Amino acid sequence: MFKPFRILYRIYVDGFRNIGITGKSLLIVLAVKLFIMFAILKIFFFPNFLKQNFDNDAERSDHVINQITNTK
C-alpha cells in the first residue's frame, strides 16, 4: 500500500539532491515569498474580524449566516 508513496518520495528526494545552484536559489526565494505572503501579511493586513467584534460563537455564526443570506 505504501510502495507508490515510497517511490514518489524517492523520486523527489533524488531530484532535490541533484538540483543545481540556480534551482536551489529559486526554491529559497519561493519559500521566503510564501512565508511572507502567508505569515507576515496575514498578521498585519487581515485581522480576525469575527473574534474582535463578537463575543461568542453563536454571535459569530449569526453574523456569517446573515452576511451569506443577505440579498440586496
HTML snippet that shows the backbone in 3Dmol.js (N, CA, C, O; Angstrom):
<script src="https://3Dmol.org/build/3Dmol-min.js"></script>
<div id="view" style="width:600px;height:400px;position:relative"></div>
<script>
const pdb = `
ATOM      1  N   MET A   1       0.804  -1.189   0.000  1.00  0.00           N
ATOM      2  CA  MET A   1       0.000   0.000   0.000  1.00  0.00           C
ATOM      3  C   MET A   1       0.855   1.266   0.000  1.00  0.00           C
ATOM      4  O   MET A   1       0.526   2.232  -0.688  1.00  0.00           O
ATOM      5  N   PHE A   2       1.931   1.271   0.751  1.00  0.00           N
ATOM      6  CA  PHE A   2       2.777   2.455   0.836  1.00  0.00           C
ATOM      7  C   PHE A   2       3.867   2.477  -0.223  1.00  0.00           C
ATOM      8  O   PHE A   2       4.644   3.430  -0.287  1.00  0.00           O
ATOM      9  N   LYS A   3       3.940   1.452  -1.047  1.00  0.00           N
ATOM     10  CA  LYS A   3       5.000   1.386  -2.040  1.00  0.00           C
ATOM     11  C   LYS A   3       4.944   2.538  -3.043  1.00  0.00           C
ATOM     12  O   LYS A   3       5.995   3.107  -3.337  1.00  0.00           O
ATOM     13  N   PRO A   4       3.778   2.919  -3.590  1.00  0.00           N
ATOM     14  CA  PRO A   4       3.769   4.063  -4.520  1.00  0.00           C
ATOM     15  C   PRO A   4       4.215   5.369  -3.857  1.00  0.00           C
ATOM     16  O   PRO A   4       4.880   6.190  -4.489  1.00  0.00           O
ATOM     17  N   PHE A   5       3.853   5.560  -2.590  1.00  0.00           N
ATOM     18  CA  PHE A   5       4.284   6.770  -1.888  1.00  0.00           C
ATOM     19  C   PHE A   5       5.792   6.764  -1.670  1.00  0.00           C
ATOM     20  O   PHE A   5       6.448   7.801  -1.765  1.00  0.00           O
ATOM     21  N   ARG A   6       6.325   5.599  -1.380  1.00  0.00           N
ATOM     22  CA  ARG A   6       7.762   5.482  -1.185  1.00  0.00           C
ATOM     23  C   ARG A   6       8.511   5.763  -2.483  1.00  0.00           C
ATOM     24  O   ARG A   6       9.565   6.399  -2.467  1.00  0.00           O
ATOM     25  N   ILE A   7       7.975   5.294  -3.598  1.00  0.00           N
ATOM     26  CA  ILE A   7       8.598   5.544  -4.899  1.00  0.00           C
ATOM     27  C   ILE A   7       8.571   7.037  -5.218  1.00  0.00           C
ATOM     28  O   ILE A   7       9.580   7.597  -5.648  1.00  0.00           O
ATOM     29  N   LEU A   8       7.428   7.683  -5.013  1.00  0.00           N
ATOM     30  CA  LEU A   8       7.334   9.122  -5.263  1.00  0.00           C
ATOM     31  C   LEU A   8       8.268   9.912  -4.349  1.00  0.00           C
ATOM     32  O   LEU A   8       8.893  10.880  -4.782  1.00  0.00           O
ATOM     33  N   TYR A   9       8.358   9.503  -3.103  1.00  0.00           N
ATOM     34  CA  TYR A   9       9.254  10.176  -2.166  1.00  0.00           C
ATOM     35  C   TYR A   9      10.700  10.078  -2.642  1.00  0.00           C
ATOM     36  O   TYR A   9      11.432  11.067  -2.606  1.00  0.00           O
ATOM     37  N   ARG A  10      11.110   8.909  -3.083  1.00  0.00           N
ATOM     38  CA  ARG A  10      12.484   8.727  -3.562  1.00  0.00           C
ATOM     39  C   ARG A  10      12.757   9.543  -4.817  1.00  0.00           C
ATOM     40  O   ARG A  10      13.862  10.057  -4.990  1.00  0.00           O
ATOM     41  N   ILE A  11      11.760   9.669  -5.700  1.00  0.00           N
ATOM     42  CA  ILE A  11      11.924  10.482  -6.910  1.00  0.00           C
ATOM     43  C   ILE A  11      12.165  11.939  -6.525  1.00  0.00           C
ATOM     44  O   ILE A  11      13.070  12.579  -7.062  1.00  0.00           O
ATOM     45  N   TYR A  12      11.364  12.469  -5.600  1.00  0.00           N
ATOM     46  CA  TYR A  12      11.529  13.859  -5.179  1.00  0.00           C
ATOM     47  C   TYR A  12      12.855  14.078  -4.460  1.00  0.00           C
ATOM     48  O   TYR A  12      13.531  15.077  -4.707  1.00  0.00           O
ATOM     49  N   VAL A  13      13.233  13.171  -3.585  1.00  0.00           N
ATOM     50  CA  VAL A  13      14.493  13.315  -2.857  1.00  0.00           C
ATOM     51  C   VAL A  13      15.660  13.287  -3.825  1.00  0.00           C
ATOM     52  O   VAL A  13      16.590  14.085  -3.703  1.00  0.00           O
ATOM     53  N   ASP A  14      15.620  12.381  -4.778  1.00  0.00           N
ATOM     54  CA  ASP A  14      16.689  12.297  -5.770  1.00  0.00           C
ATOM     55  C   ASP A  14      16.736  13.564  -6.620  1.00  0.00           C
ATOM     56  O   ASP A  14      17.818  14.060  -6.936  1.00  0.00           O
ATOM     57  N   GLY A  15      15.583  14.081  -6.987  1.00  0.00           N
ATOM     58  CA  GLY A  15      15.542  15.306  -7.781  1.00  0.00           C
ATOM     59  C   GLY A  15      16.091  16.501  -7.024  1.00  0.00           C
ATOM     60  O   GLY A  15      16.838  17.296  -7.594  1.00  0.00           O
ATOM     61  N   PHE A  16      15.741  16.648  -5.758  1.00  0.00           N
ATOM     62  CA  PHE A  16      16.251  17.772  -4.973  1.00  0.00           C
ATOM     63  C   PHE A  16      17.733  17.610  -4.663  1.00  0.00           C
ATOM     64  O   PHE A  16      18.447  18.601  -4.513  1.00  0.00           O
ATOM     65  N   ARG A  17      18.187  16.397  -4.569  1.00  0.00           N
ATOM     66  CA  ARG A  17      19.598  16.164  -4.294  1.00  0.00           C
ATOM     67  C   ARG A  17      20.454  16.561  -5.494  1.00  0.00           C
ATOM     68  O   ARG A  17      21.569  17.055  -5.325  1.00  0.00           O
ATOM     69  N   ASN A  18      19.938  16.347  -6.701  1.00  0.00           N
ATOM     70  CA  ASN A  18      20.705  16.616  -7.912  1.00  0.00           C
ATOM     71  C   ASN A  18      20.401  17.978  -8.535  1.00  0.00           C
ATOM     72  O   ASN A  18      20.832  18.243  -9.657  1.00  0.00           O
ATOM     73  N   ILE A  19      19.683  18.829  -7.849  1.00  0.00           N
ATOM     74  CA  ILE A  19      19.321  20.130  -8.394  1.00  0.00           C
ATOM     75  C   ILE A  19      20.538  21.059  -8.374  1.00  0.00           C
ATOM     76  O   ILE A  19      21.393  20.957  -7.494  1.00  0.00           O
ATOM     77  N   GLY A  20      20.603  21.951  -9.339  1.00  0.00           N
ATOM     78  CA  GLY A  20      21.726  22.874  -9.432  1.00  0.00           C
ATOM     79  C   GLY A  20      21.586  24.052  -8.492  1.00  0.00           C
ATOM     80  O   GLY A  20      20.602  24.170  -7.762  1.00  0.00           O
ATOM     81  N   ILE A  21      22.590  24.930  -8.517  1.00  0.00           N
ATOM     82  CA  ILE A  21      22.605  26.081  -7.617  1.00  0.00           C
ATOM     83  C   ILE A  21      21.493  27.060  -7.968  1.00  0.00           C
ATOM     84  O   ILE A  21      20.923  27.689  -7.076  1.00  0.00           O
ATOM     85  N   THR A  22      21.175  27.200  -9.250  1.00  0.00           N
ATOM     86  CA  THR A  22      20.101  28.103  -9.654  1.00  0.00           C
ATOM     87  C   THR A  22      18.763  27.605  -9.133  1.00  0.00           C
ATOM     88  O   THR A  22      17.958  28.392  -8.633  1.00  0.00           O
ATOM     89  N   GLY A  23      18.522  26.329  -9.244  1.00  0.00           N
ATOM     90  CA  GLY A  23      17.279  25.757  -8.746  1.00  0.00           C
ATOM     91  C   GLY A  23      17.145  25.888  -7.241  1.00  0.00           C
ATOM     92  O   GLY A  23      16.059  26.167  -6.732  1.00  0.00           O
ATOM     93  N   LYS A  24      18.250  25.687  -6.526  1.00  0.00           N
ATOM     94  CA  LYS A  24      18.215  25.822  -5.070  1.00  0.00           C
ATOM     95  C   LYS A  24      17.917  27.254  -4.664  1.00  0.00           C
ATOM     96  O   LYS A  24      17.137  27.498  -3.743  1.00  0.00           O
ATOM     97  N   SER A  25      18.547  28.207  -5.358  1.00  0.00           N
ATOM     98  CA  SER A  25      18.287  29.606  -5.009  1.00  0.00           C
ATOM     99  C   SER A  25      16.852  29.992  -5.345  1.00  0.00           C
ATOM    100  O   SER A  25      16.241  30.766  -4.609  1.00  0.00           O
ATOM    101  N   LEU A  26      16.299  29.472  -6.440  1.00  0.00           N
ATOM    102  CA  LEU A  26      14.905  29.749  -6.775  1.00  0.00           C
ATOM    103  C   LEU A  26      13.954  29.150  -5.741  1.00  0.00           C
ATOM    104  O   LEU A  26      12.948  29.770  -5.396  1.00  0.00           O
ATOM    105  N   LEU A  27      14.260  27.959  -5.247  1.00  0.00           N
ATOM    106  CA  LEU A  27      13.429  27.358  -4.206  1.00  0.00           C
ATOM    107  C   LEU A  27      13.484  28.161  -2.908  1.00  0.00           C
ATOM    108  O   LEU A  27      12.478  28.286  -2.210  1.00  0.00           O
ATOM    109  N   ILE A  28      14.649  28.701  -2.588  1.00  0.00           N
ATOM    110  CA  ILE A  28      14.773  29.527  -1.384  1.00  0.00           C
ATOM    111  C   ILE A  28      13.964  30.807  -1.535  1.00  0.00           C
ATOM    112  O   ILE A  28      13.270  31.219  -0.605  1.00  0.00           O
ATOM    113  N   VAL A  29      14.050  31.444  -2.712  1.00  0.00           N
ATOM    114  CA  VAL A  29      13.270  32.657  -2.964  1.00  0.00           C
ATOM    115  C   VAL A  29      11.782  32.347  -2.877  1.00  0.00           C
ATOM    116  O   VAL A  29      11.022  33.117  -2.291  1.00  0.00           O
ATOM    117  N   LEU A  30      11.365  31.236  -3.449  1.00  0.00           N
ATOM    118  CA  LEU A  30       9.959  30.836  -3.397  1.00  0.00           C
ATOM    119  C   LEU A  30       9.508  30.602  -1.956  1.00  0.00           C
ATOM    120  O   LEU A  30       8.423  31.039  -1.572  1.00  0.00           O
ATOM    121  N   ALA A  31      10.315  29.926  -1.165  1.00  0.00           N
ATOM    122  CA  ALA A  31       9.957  29.657   0.229  1.00  0.00           C
ATOM    123  C   ALA A  31       9.848  30.956   1.029  1.00  0.00           C
ATOM    124  O   ALA A  31       8.944  31.100   1.852  1.00  0.00           O
ATOM    125  N   VAL A  32      10.754  31.895   0.795  1.00  0.00           N
ATOM    126  CA  VAL A  32      10.702  33.174   1.504  1.00  0.00           C
ATOM    127  C   VAL A  32       9.458  33.949   1.105  1.00  0.00           C
ATOM    128  O   VAL A  32       8.793  34.531   1.962  1.00  0.00           O
ATOM    129  N   LYS A  33       9.134  33.966  -0.190  1.00  0.00           N
ATOM    130  CA  LYS A  33       7.935  34.673  -0.650  1.00  0.00           C
ATOM    131  C   LYS A  33       6.670  34.065  -0.053  1.00  0.00           C
ATOM    132  O   LYS A  33       5.777  34.797   0.374  1.00  0.00           O
ATOM    133  N   LEU A  34       6.583  32.748  -0.018  1.00  0.00           N
ATOM    134  CA  LEU A  34       5.412  32.101   0.568  1.00  0.00           C
ATOM    135  C   LEU A  34       5.298  32.406   2.058  1.00  0.00           C
ATOM    136  O   LEU A  34       4.200  32.635   2.567  1.00  0.00           O
ATOM    137  N   PHE A  35       6.422  32.409   2.749  1.00  0.00           N
ATOM    138  CA  PHE A  35       6.401  32.751   4.172  1.00  0.00           C
ATOM    139  C   PHE A  35       5.900  34.171   4.373  1.00  0.00           C
ATOM    140  O   PHE A  35       5.070  34.420   5.248  1.00  0.00           O
ATOM    141  N   ILE A  36       6.399  35.106   3.569  1.00  0.00           N
ATOM    142  CA  ILE A  36       5.957  36.496   3.687  1.00  0.00           C
ATOM    143  C   ILE A  36       4.472  36.609   3.394  1.00  0.00           C
ATOM    144  O   ILE A  36       3.750  37.292   4.120  1.00  0.00           O
ATOM    145  N   MET A  37       4.005  35.951   2.345  1.00  0.00           N
ATOM    146  CA  MET A  37       2.599  36.057   1.965  1.00  0.00           C
ATOM    147  C   MET A  37       1.674  35.498   3.035  1.00  0.00           C
ATOM    148  O   MET A  37       0.675  36.131   3.376  1.00  0.00           O
ATOM    149  N   PHE A  38       1.984  34.345   3.561  1.00  0.00           N
ATOM    150  CA  PHE A  38       1.052  33.675   4.457  1.00  0.00           C
ATOM    151  C   PHE A  38       1.256  34.021   5.929  1.00  0.00           C
ATOM    152  O   PHE A  38       0.292  33.982   6.694  1.00  0.00           O
ATOM    153  N   ALA A  39       2.440  34.348   6.341  1.00  0.00           N
ATOM    154  CA  ALA A  39       2.678  34.617   7.759  1.00  0.00           C
ATOM    155  C   ALA A  39       2.653  36.110   8.066  1.00  0.00           C
ATOM    156  O   ALA A  39       1.884  36.562   8.915  1.00  0.00           O
ATOM    157  N   ILE A  40       3.480  36.859   7.386  1.00  0.00           N
ATOM    158  CA  ILE A  40       3.631  38.275   7.708  1.00  0.00           C
ATOM    159  C   ILE A  40       2.410  39.078   7.283  1.00  0.00           C
ATOM    160  O   ILE A  40       1.869  39.837   8.087  1.00  0.00           O
ATOM    161  N   LEU A  41       1.966  38.930   6.043  1.00  0.00           N
ATOM    162  CA  LEU A  41       0.845  39.723   5.551  1.00  0.00           C
ATOM    163  C   LEU A  41      -0.451  39.401   6.278  1.00  0.00           C
ATOM    164  O   LEU A  41      -1.276  40.289   6.492  1.00  0.00           O
ATOM    165  N   LYS A  42      -0.639  38.155   6.657  1.00  0.00           N
ATOM    166  CA  LYS A  42      -1.861  37.783   7.375  1.00  0.00           C
ATOM    167  C   LYS A  42      -1.927  38.477   8.725  1.00  0.00           C
ATOM    168  O   LYS A  42      -2.996  38.917   9.148  1.00  0.00           O
ATOM    169  N   ILE A  43      -0.819  38.574   9.388  1.00  0.00           N
ATOM    170  CA  ILE A  43      -0.796  39.189  10.715  1.00  0.00           C
ATOM    171  C   ILE A  43      -1.149  40.669  10.639  1.00  0.00           C
ATOM    172  O   ILE A  43      -1.925  41.161  11.458  1.00  0.00           O
ATOM    173  N   PHE A  44      -0.587  41.385   9.663  1.00  0.00           N
ATOM    174  CA  PHE A  44      -0.749  42.836   9.626  1.00  0.00           C
ATOM    175  C   PHE A  44      -1.965  43.316   8.846  1.00  0.00           C
ATOM    176  O   PHE A  44      -2.549  44.339   9.202  1.00  0.00           O
ATOM    177  N   PHE A  45      -2.363  42.611   7.797  1.00  0.00           N
ATOM    178  CA  PHE A  45      -3.409  43.127   6.922  1.00  0.00           C
ATOM    179  C   PHE A  45      -4.745  42.414   7.033  1.00  0.00           C
ATOM    180  O   PHE A  45      -5.748  42.918   6.527  1.00  0.00           O
ATOM    181  N   PHE A  46      -4.790  41.271   7.670  1.00  0.00           N
ATOM    182  CA  PHE A  46      -6.036  40.521   7.767  1.00  0.00           C
ATOM    183  C   PHE A  46      -6.334  40.176   9.221  1.00  0.00           C
ATOM    184  O   PHE A  46      -6.126  39.036   9.638  1.00  0.00           O
ATOM    185  N   PRO A  47      -6.817  41.143   9.999  1.00  0.00           N
ATOM    186  CA  PRO A  47      -7.130  40.855  11.401  1.00  0.00           C
ATOM    187  C   PRO A  47      -8.346  39.933  11.504  1.00  0.00           C
ATOM    188  O   PRO A  47      -9.124  39.800  10.560  1.00  0.00           O
ATOM    189  N   ASN A  48      -8.488  39.315  12.642  1.00  0.00           N
ATOM    190  CA  ASN A  48      -9.594  38.400  12.873  1.00  0.00           C
ATOM    191  C   ASN A  48     -10.838  39.222  13.210  1.00  0.00           C
ATOM    192  O   ASN A  48     -11.090  39.533  14.374  1.00  0.00           O
ATOM    193  N   PHE A  49     -11.606  39.567  12.188  1.00  0.00           N
ATOM    194  CA  PHE A  49     -12.771  40.446  12.320  1.00  0.00           C
ATOM    195  C   PHE A  49     -13.814  39.856  13.258  1.00  0.00           C
ATOM    196  O   PHE A  49     -14.346  40.562  14.115  1.00  0.00           O
ATOM    197  N   LEU A  50     -14.109  38.582  13.107  1.00  0.00           N
ATOM    198  CA  LEU A  50     -15.157  37.965  13.922  1.00  0.00           C
ATOM    199  C   LEU A  50     -14.763  37.903  15.395  1.00  0.00           C
ATOM    200  O   LEU A  50     -15.594  38.148  16.269  1.00  0.00           O
ATOM    201  N   LYS A  51     -13.522  37.583  15.669  1.00  0.00           N
ATOM    202  CA  LYS A  51     -13.078  37.473  17.058  1.00  0.00           C
ATOM    203  C   LYS A  51     -13.068  38.838  17.744  1.00  0.00           C
ATOM    204  O   LYS A  51     -13.319  38.934  18.945  1.00  0.00           O
ATOM    205  N   GLN A  52     -12.776  39.895  16.978  1.00  0.00           N
ATOM    206  CA  GLN A  52     -12.725  41.235  17.564  1.00  0.00           C
ATOM    207  C   GLN A  52     -14.110  41.823  17.803  1.00  0.00           C
ATOM    208  O   GLN A  52     -14.301  42.566  18.766  1.00  0.00           O
ATOM    209  N   ASN A  53     -15.077  41.509  16.950  1.00  0.00           N
ATOM    210  CA  ASN A  53     -16.370  42.187  17.011  1.00  0.00           C
ATOM    211  C   ASN A  53     -17.478  41.395  17.694  1.00  0.00           C
ATOM    212  O   ASN A  53     -18.533  41.950  17.998  1.00  0.00           O
ATOM    213  N   PHE A  54     -17.256  40.116  17.938  1.00  0.00           N
ATOM    214  CA  PHE A  54     -18.298  39.293  18.546  1.00  0.00           C
ATOM    215  C   PHE A  54     -17.708  38.508  19.706  1.00  0.00           C
ATOM    216  O   PHE A  54     -16.544  38.108  19.679  1.00  0.00           O
ATOM    217  N   ASP A  55     -18.532  38.294  20.725  1.00  0.00           N
ATOM    218  CA  ASP A  55     -18.035  37.682  21.957  1.00  0.00           C
ATOM    219  C   ASP A  55     -18.033  36.157  21.949  1.00  0.00           C
ATOM    220  O   ASP A  55     -17.140  35.541  22.531  1.00  0.00           O
ATOM    221  N   ASN A  56     -19.017  35.540  21.299  1.00  0.00           N
ATOM    222  CA  ASN A  56     -19.088  34.079  21.351  1.00  0.00           C
ATOM    223  C   ASN A  56     -19.381  33.512  19.964  1.00  0.00           C
ATOM    224  O   ASN A  56     -19.626  34.253  19.012  1.00  0.00           O
ATOM    225  N   ASP A  57     -19.352  32.197  19.873  1.00  0.00           N
ATOM    226  CA  ASP A  57     -19.530  31.522  18.590  1.00  0.00           C
ATOM    227  C   ASP A  57     -20.928  31.706  18.024  1.00  0.00           C
ATOM    228  O   ASP A  57     -21.094  31.758  16.805  1.00  0.00           O
ATOM    229  N   ALA A  58     -21.927  31.804  18.874  1.00  0.00           N
ATOM    230  CA  ALA A  58     -23.301  31.974  18.388  1.00  0.00           C
ATOM    231  C   ALA A  58     -23.458  33.305  17.657  1.00  0.00           C
ATOM    232  O   ALA A  58     -24.079  33.365  16.595  1.00  0.00           O
ATOM    233  N   GLU A  59     -22.898  34.363  18.223  1.00  0.00           N
ATOM    234  CA  GLU A  59     -22.971  35.667  17.559  1.00  0.00           C
ATOM    235  C   GLU A  59     -22.196  35.666  16.247  1.00  0.00           C
ATOM    236  O   GLU A  59     -22.638  36.246  15.255  1.00  0.00           O
ATOM    237  N   ARG A  60     -21.044  35.014  16.249  1.00  0.00           N
ATOM    238  CA  ARG A  60     -20.242  34.928  15.022  1.00  0.00           C
ATOM    239  C   ARG A  60     -20.990  34.177  13.937  1.00  0.00           C
ATOM    240  O   ARG A  60     -21.021  34.617  12.787  1.00  0.00           O
ATOM    241  N   SER A  61     -21.589  33.056  14.285  1.00  0.00           N
ATOM    242  CA  SER A  61     -22.304  32.270  13.279  1.00  0.00           C
ATOM    243  C   SER A  61     -23.534  33.011  12.773  1.00  0.00           C
ATOM    244  O   SER A  61     -23.853  32.931  11.587  1.00  0.00           O
ATOM    245  N   ASP A  62     -24.228  33.730  13.646  1.00  0.00           N
ATOM    246  CA  ASP A  62     -25.373  34.535  13.199  1.00  0.00           C
ATOM    247  C   ASP A  62     -24.941  35.607  12.209  1.00  0.00           C
ATOM    248  O   ASP A  62     -25.614  35.836  11.205  1.00  0.00           O
ATOM    249  N   HIS A  63     -23.835  36.254  12.486  1.00  0.00           N
ATOM    250  CA  HIS A  63     -23.338  37.288  11.579  1.00  0.00           C
ATOM    251  C   HIS A  63     -22.980  36.695  10.214  1.00  0.00           C
ATOM    252  O   HIS A  63     -23.322  37.262   9.177  1.00  0.00           O
ATOM    253  N   VAL A  64     -22.293  35.557  10.221  1.00  0.00           N
ATOM    254  CA  VAL A  64     -21.896  34.923   8.962  1.00  0.00           C
ATOM    255  C   VAL A  64     -23.122  34.499   8.168  1.00  0.00           C
ATOM    256  O   VAL A  64     -23.171  34.710   6.956  1.00  0.00           O
ATOM    257  N   ILE A  65     -24.103  33.911   8.819  1.00  0.00           N
ATOM    258  CA  ILE A  65     -25.329  33.487   8.127  1.00  0.00           C
ATOM    259  C   ILE A  65     -26.058  34.691   7.553  1.00  0.00           C
ATOM    260  O   ILE A  65     -26.550  34.636   6.425  1.00  0.00           O
ATOM    261  N   ASN A  66     -26.134  35.774   8.312  1.00  0.00           N
ATOM    262  CA  ASN A  66     -26.791  36.981   7.805  1.00  0.00           C
ATOM    263  C   ASN A  66     -26.054  37.565   6.604  1.00  0.00           C
ATOM    264  O   ASN A  66     -26.689  38.051   5.668  1.00  0.00           O
ATOM    265  N   GLN A  67     -24.732  37.522   6.620  1.00  0.00           N
ATOM    266  CA  GLN A  67     -23.963  38.061   5.503  1.00  0.00           C
ATOM    267  C   GLN A  67     -24.091  37.189   4.260  1.00  0.00           C
ATOM    268  O   GLN A  67     -24.128  37.703   3.142  1.00  0.00           O
ATOM    269  N   ILE A  68     -24.159  35.883   4.448  1.00  0.00           N
ATOM    270  CA  ILE A  68     -24.274  34.971   3.306  1.00  0.00           C
ATOM    271  C   ILE A  68     -25.660  35.042   2.689  1.00  0.00           C
ATOM    272  O   ILE A  68     -25.796  35.050   1.466  1.00  0.00           O
ATOM    273  N   THR A  69     -26.680  35.092   3.520  1.00  0.00           N
ATOM    274  CA  THR A  69     -28.051  35.050   3.005  1.00  0.00           C
ATOM    275  C   THR A  69     -28.630  36.431   2.728  1.00  0.00           C
ATOM    276  O   THR A  69     -29.781  36.539   2.304  1.00  0.00           O
ATOM    277  N   ASN A  70     -27.867  37.472   2.955  1.00  0.00           N
ATOM    278  CA  ASN A  70     -28.347  38.830   2.719  1.00  0.00           C
ATOM    279  C   ASN A  70     -28.468  39.074   1.213  1.00  0.00           C
ATOM    280  O   ASN A  70     -27.466  39.078   0.499  1.00  0.00           O
ATOM    281  N   THR A  71     -29.693  39.275   0.737  1.00  0.00           N
ATOM    282  CA  THR A  71     -29.909  39.571  -0.676  1.00  0.00           C
ATOM    283  C   THR A  71     -30.219  41.045  -0.820  1.00  0.00           C
ATOM    284  O   THR A  71     -31.012  41.607  -0.064  1.00  0.00           O
ATOM    285  N   LYS A  72     -29.595  41.651  -1.781  1.00  0.00           N
ATOM    286  CA  LYS A  72     -29.758  43.102  -1.960  1.00  0.00           C
ATOM    287  C   LYS A  72     -30.728  43.417  -3.060  1.00  0.00           C
ATOM    288  O   LYS A  72     -30.981  44.587  -3.343  1.00  0.00           O
TER     289      LYS A  72
END
`;
const viewer = $3Dmol.createViewer("view");
viewer.addModel(pdb, "pdb");
viewer.setStyle({}, {cartoon: {color: "spectrum"}});
viewer.zoomTo();
viewer.render();
</script>
